[in-house]
Amino acid sequence: MVFLIWVWMAHSSVHKDRGELRIHENLVELGTDLAEYIAELSEASVKERGVFAIAISGGSLIGLMGKLCEAPYHKTVDWAKWYIFWADERVVGKTHADSNYKLAKDGLLSKVPVVPSHVNSINDSVSAEEAADDYEFHIRQLVKTRTINVSDNSDCPKFDLVLLGMGPDGHVASLFPNHPMLDEKSEWVTFITDSPKPPPERITFTLPVINSASNVAVVVTGESKAEAVHLAIDDVGPDYLSLPGRLVQPTKGKLVWFLDKPAASKLDGPQFSE
Ligand SMILES: O=C1O[C@H](COP(=O)(O)O)[C@@H](O)[C@H](O)[C@H]1O
């Protein structure tokens, strides 16, 4: 029998197997907490390693990170020490509306003093397969120099923080339900040419890379994702063990879920009954 332990700390609770849950009244509160969380991890990582290697996703996450461009973070965060990567990217041009790079550049990176050479975007002029290989090669070079840390128990990169969103179908990064790429164990970055969500061609970190990170945060908002949140977090039995959101289980790192109330509305537990 699996015992669930819920310990309330204001808006935050700890789930024995699924990390910390931070449930927010509204998106403003969530954005404020998310910015503070990222700023704290950045500070700790720069203090410990001299750099902060952060992998971001696309989608609604970027808008929710907007507070980082405002006071005090635009001045207090040591932006020059940030090395930015993408946990997943659509294989389209960098100026294309579907590009996760463009989304982050327009919404965040152009508004803070990051070093352009520290922004590690994909090669958008090759096939999805080549782009994934290129990106993995590039990450391998930065692991050698320890710009990206290395996992203690595998040769995987250990990002200081991986930020993920989750779709209503439970996908994270570009890891979609029932796709063979969920079983990928040897590659760090893989590709997909038949994504169920457009655009079809994408590259993505594999689960071993995501789960080797020091910190993983999954940021999920809106009622349309409440069922996926329930299936990814609650004790729902063997049928949902392979839901991508559920497969996010850092080996040694810390997992935090940032949810708004609608996204958390189907979670088990008396505190969610209102
Ligand atoms: O296609 C993607 O979807 C997920 C979720 O996006 P959201 O808008 O529902 O938050 C995103 O995390 C991923 O990076 C993106 O490529």
The ligand as an ORCA input file, in Angstrom:
! r2SCAN-3c Opt
* xyz 0 1
  O       4.440     21.878    -27.413
  C       4.810     22.176    -26.288
  O       3.937     22.052    -25.252
  C       4.355     22.046    -23.892
  C       3.162     22.522    -23.067
  O       2.798     23.811    -23.529
  P       1.660     24.669    -22.803
  O       1.451     25.886    -23.669
  O       0.444     23.810    -22.714
  O       2.188     25.049    -21.446
  C       5.592     22.896    -23.672
  O       6.055     22.718    -22.358
  C       6.633     22.488    -24.696
  O       7.850     23.184    -24.492
  C       6.105     22.817    -26.067
  O       7.040     22.535    -27.093
*
